[in-house]
């Protein structure tokens, strides 16, 4: 049974048929929010950033929201393979003090998780900002109106308003949240962020770690990050709220391929769009996108017949040993995704085109 499925937009498919796929063809790599689901991509990430893309001459833009921001920041360190392996270990071994049967307090998770990010990236920000091949872009969601500052009533009322407005239209979410992208100042994104209310800020030594923490700040699980240096004032939340799977106007990019290692076959715009199936379909934004995802039949062979997910923290709230064991099995099995992609690109150098599915 194959583990890896390859999906392509029409421009990406034409590119594959015409030129195959080489590292120098890749201009953008997005990395979705999704918490523990990202673990299944760890071996593929290590192959892509630690090996296959390591010699590409042109800058490759790495876009990340939530765990995707953590993954892409690790990819921008001096040793991406080692940093990504460490990320998987850090994520799997997360443990937070809590009362029996209850989840940990957000302030506890915020403090401990922030300390871990600072430990991993604080001393390496200069390397990330001078990485010769990769350009990091961290997606966050800045609260406006009631979400501009946290509060016992303001926060739940603000998220209720955001949910209701988003139900009417994705643009309605912009009444409550603004996408703020912390970008490598050397090279701007190769396409405009014209699809949603947006602002940009330059990544710096002062804001890189707070931006990554903010991008991972799941509402009600962590406390928002306040007033990030060099960016508009306010409370910053998980980048996946506005950009769950980074469904962005890549088609306005001038040439090249968007290579997307993803844990699913659909690219959902925002986290609040999960319930709105009509917003899950592919659009012309993705015409030049090549998506790598695990096949559902293979996912069914993993523990519990599924990918690791955030509910596992609650499912095994008092049994971290079991959660860690199950996640390590999924991580080990995910090596197949990397091996199959390596076989695909090696085959294309010999003129063999892989089986390619349309984007869902």
PyMOL commands that set and color helices and strands:
alter all, ss='L'
color gray80, all
select helices_A, chain A and resi 10-19+23-25+35-52+67-75+80-92+106-129+145-147+154-168+170-175+208-215+239-242+250-252+271-273+277-279+284-286+296-299+303-305+311-315+320-333+335-348
alter helices_A, ss='H'
color red, helices_A
select strands_A, chain A and resi 4-8+26-31+60-65+134-143+177-183+198-202+225-226+235-237+257-261+289-294+357-358
alter strands_A, ss='S'
color yellow, strands_A
deselect
rebuild
show_as cartoon
